[in-house]
Amino acid sequence: METQVQTRAVPNPIEVVEAFLAAGRAKDLERAMSLLHDDVVYQNVPFPADRGKTATARTLKLFFRIPGKFDIKVHNIAEHGDVVLTERTDSLSAPWCELAFWVCGTFEVRGGKIVLWRDHFDVGGFALNALAGPVRALFRALEPKSNSVAH
């Protein structure tokens, strides 16, 4: 009797979202866009939604142009059918700024493509971090450098 190996033609929703977040971490616009459906809806709540791949690409290009290192640390990820929920910390680290903020993301995946991407974050906490980040970076830059030599 022959054993038939079944292969998935389409990755599961968590794999799609993890690949998308990895592309974002790498600022790889082409890879990120390849994981989005043509009719994707992207929304950073409470801001208005981008509808379609062109509008979403325009927004991602702006994000990816920000200088410095961008990181996404996923704390929790869960899947229910075609819906993937993420709890994560997104951060930007540059010489002039360090900014980290909590994000809860909802992704709907169909046929291996993200059709809905909705991020929720605390706008007040983000604004406070955005103001404090450059100040923290300035204080770090002003700290005396340790030149201690063991005798």
GIHU-V128601 format. One record per backbone hydrogen bond with DSSP energy under -0.5 kcal/mol. NH is the residue of the N-H (numbers start at 0). CO is the residue of the C=O. If there is no record, write none. Layout:
nh: {NH NH}
co: {CO CO}
//
This chain:
nh: {3 4 5 6 15 16 17 18 19 20 21 22 23 24 25 26 27 28 31 32 33 34 34 35 36 39 40 41 42 44 44 46 49 51 51 52 55 56 57 58 59 60 61 62 63 64 65 65 68 70 72 73 74 74 75 77 79 82 83 84 85 86 87 88 89 90 91 92 93 96 98 100 102 103 104 104 105 106 107 108 109 112 113 114 114 115 116 117 118 119 120 121 122 125 126 127 128 129 130 131 132 133 134 135 136 137 138 139 140 141 142 142 146}
co: {1 2 3 4 11 12 13 14 15 16 17 18 19 20 21 23 22 26 27 28 29 30 31 32 113 36 114 49 116 42 118 43 41 39 49 37 51 52 53 54 55 56 57 58 59 60 61 62 92 90 88 71 72 86 86 84 82 79 106 77 104 75 102 72 100 70 98 68 96 93 91 89 87 119 85 102 117 83 115 81 112 109 34 107 112 107 40 105 42 103 44 101 120 121 122 123 124 125 126 127 128 129 130 131 132 133 134 135 136 137 138 139 144}
//
